[in-house]
Amino acid sequence: MRYVLAYLDYLLRHKVAVWQAGRRLGVSRWSLFWHDLDKLAPDSLLYYVNAYRFHRPVPPVAKLRHYRRT
């Protein structure tokens, strides 16, 4: 559970940074809201948490899911 919370903290900080940069560049709020939101989906969350926890690359299965959703 500790690693899930740590990853969620990281993801939230990432979304804030992307939001700020995107607004400066004129990207729509809708696009910025949906950016990386799929990483919270139950079928992807554990892949990303384990990659974050063990400092490993995200498995190709999770990357493929991410890019198909966006």
N, C-alpha and C positions, 0 to 999 in steps of 0.2 A: 504494500500500500504506500509505503514511503516513496518508492520510485515512481509510482503513478502520480502522486502529488508533486514531486519534483519535476516530472515531465510536463504536467499541466501548468506549473509555474513558468517553465521555460517557454511553452507554447503561447501562453498569455502575453509574456513579455515580447515574444516574436511578433505576435499579431498587433500589439500596440506600436512597435517600431515600424512594421509594414504599413499600418494605417497612417501614421504620421508622414512617412515618406511618400506614400501614395497620394495623400491629400495635397502635398506640396507639388506633386507632379500632375495633379488634376484627374486622377483615376476615380471612377465612380465609387460612391460609398457602398453600393450593392456588391461590386466586384471585390472590394476590400473586406466586406463582411464575410463573404464566402471563401476568401483565401484561406487555405489550409484547414477549413472547418471539418473536412472529411477525415482528418487525422484523429478526430474524436469518435468516429464511428466504431462500434464494438468489434467489427471484423478487422480493423486496422490498429486500434489503440495499443494492443499488447505488442504488436510488431515494433511500433515506434518507442514504446516504453523500454523494451528490451534493448533496442539499439542505443537508446539514450543511457540506459543503466550500464551496459557493458562497453560503451564507446566503440561500437561496431557500426558498419554501414547498414542502412535499412535493407532488409531482404528484397529481392526483385519482385516478389509477390506483392508486397505492400506498395512499392513504387508504382507497379503497374496499376493497382487499384486507384492510387492517388491520381495518376495522370489520366485514367479513363473517366474519373469523376469531374475533372476540371475542364 
